[in-house]
């Protein structure tokens, strides 16, 4: 596990953390860990693939209809043997 040191915390903030930890029956470090865990979990977005991302952006403007070109026959592979 990694560790982190936070410097220059306002005294009032530290006191609020101490009171909150005491209310929950935890050490300040445990309380800070829980606050970080909850705060960062709330901001996580589910991963989407590229197509879903593009589709979501274009949906706001009504989407885009593209004409699909007709398929052509596959050309022969080049001959590099001489």
C-alpha positions in Angstrom: 0.0 0.0 0.0 1.1 3.5 -0.7 1.2 6.3 1.8 0.6 10.1 1.4 1.6 13.1 3.5 -0.6 16.2 3.3 1.1 19.4 4.5 -0.2 22.8 5.4 -3.7 21.7 6.5 -5.7 24.5 8.0 -6.1 24.0 11.8 -9.9 24.4 11.5 -10.0 21.7 8.8 -7.9 19.3 10.9 -10.2 19.9 13.8 -13.3 19.1 11.7 -11.6 15.9 10.5 -10.7 14.9 14.1 -14.4 15.5 15.2 -15.8 13.6 12.2 -13.4 10.7 12.9 -14.4 10.6 16.5 -18.1 10.7 15.6 -17.5 7.6 13.4 -15.3 5.9 16.0 -12.2 5.9 13.8 -8.7 7.4 13.7 -8.3 10.5 11.6 -6.2 8.6 9.1 -9.0 6.1 8.6 -11.6 8.9 8.2 -9.4 10.7 5.7 -9.0 7.5 3.7 -12.7 6.9 3.7 -13.4 10.5 2.6 -11.0 10.1 -0.3 -12.4 6.7 -1.3 -16.0 8.1 -1.4 -15.1 11.3 -3.1 -13.2 9.6 -5.9 -15.6 6.8 -6.4 -18.4 9.3 -7.0 -16.5 10.9 -9.9 -15.7 7.7 -11.7 -17.5 7.2 -15.0 -18.1 3.9 -16.6 -15.8 3.2 -19.5 -17.3 3.6 -23.0 -15.9 2.6 -26.3 -15.1 5.1 -29.0 -18.3 4.5 -31.0 -20.5 5.1 -28.0 -18.7 8.3 -27.1 -19.1 9.7 -30.7 -22.7 8.6 -30.8 -23.5 10.4 -27.5 -21.9 13.6 -28.7 -23.7 13.6 -32.0 -27.1 12.7 -30.4 -27.3 16.2 -29.0 -27.3 17.7 -32.5 -29.6 15.1 -34.0 -27.0 12.6 -35.2 -25.5 12.3 -38.6 -26.6 10.0 -41.5 -23.8 9.0 -43.7 -24.3 7.4 -47.1 -22.5 4.1 -47.3 -20.6 3.8 -50.6 -21.1 0.8 -52.8 -18.5 -1.9 -52.3 -16.0 -2.6 -55.1 -14.3 -5.8 -56.0 -11.0 -6.4 -54.3 -8.1 -5.8 -56.5 -5.4 -8.4 -57.1 -2.4 -8.4 -54.8 0.7 -6.9 -56.3 3.4 -9.3 -57.5 6.8 -8.3 -56.1 8.6 -11.3 -57.5 10.9 -10.5 -60.4 
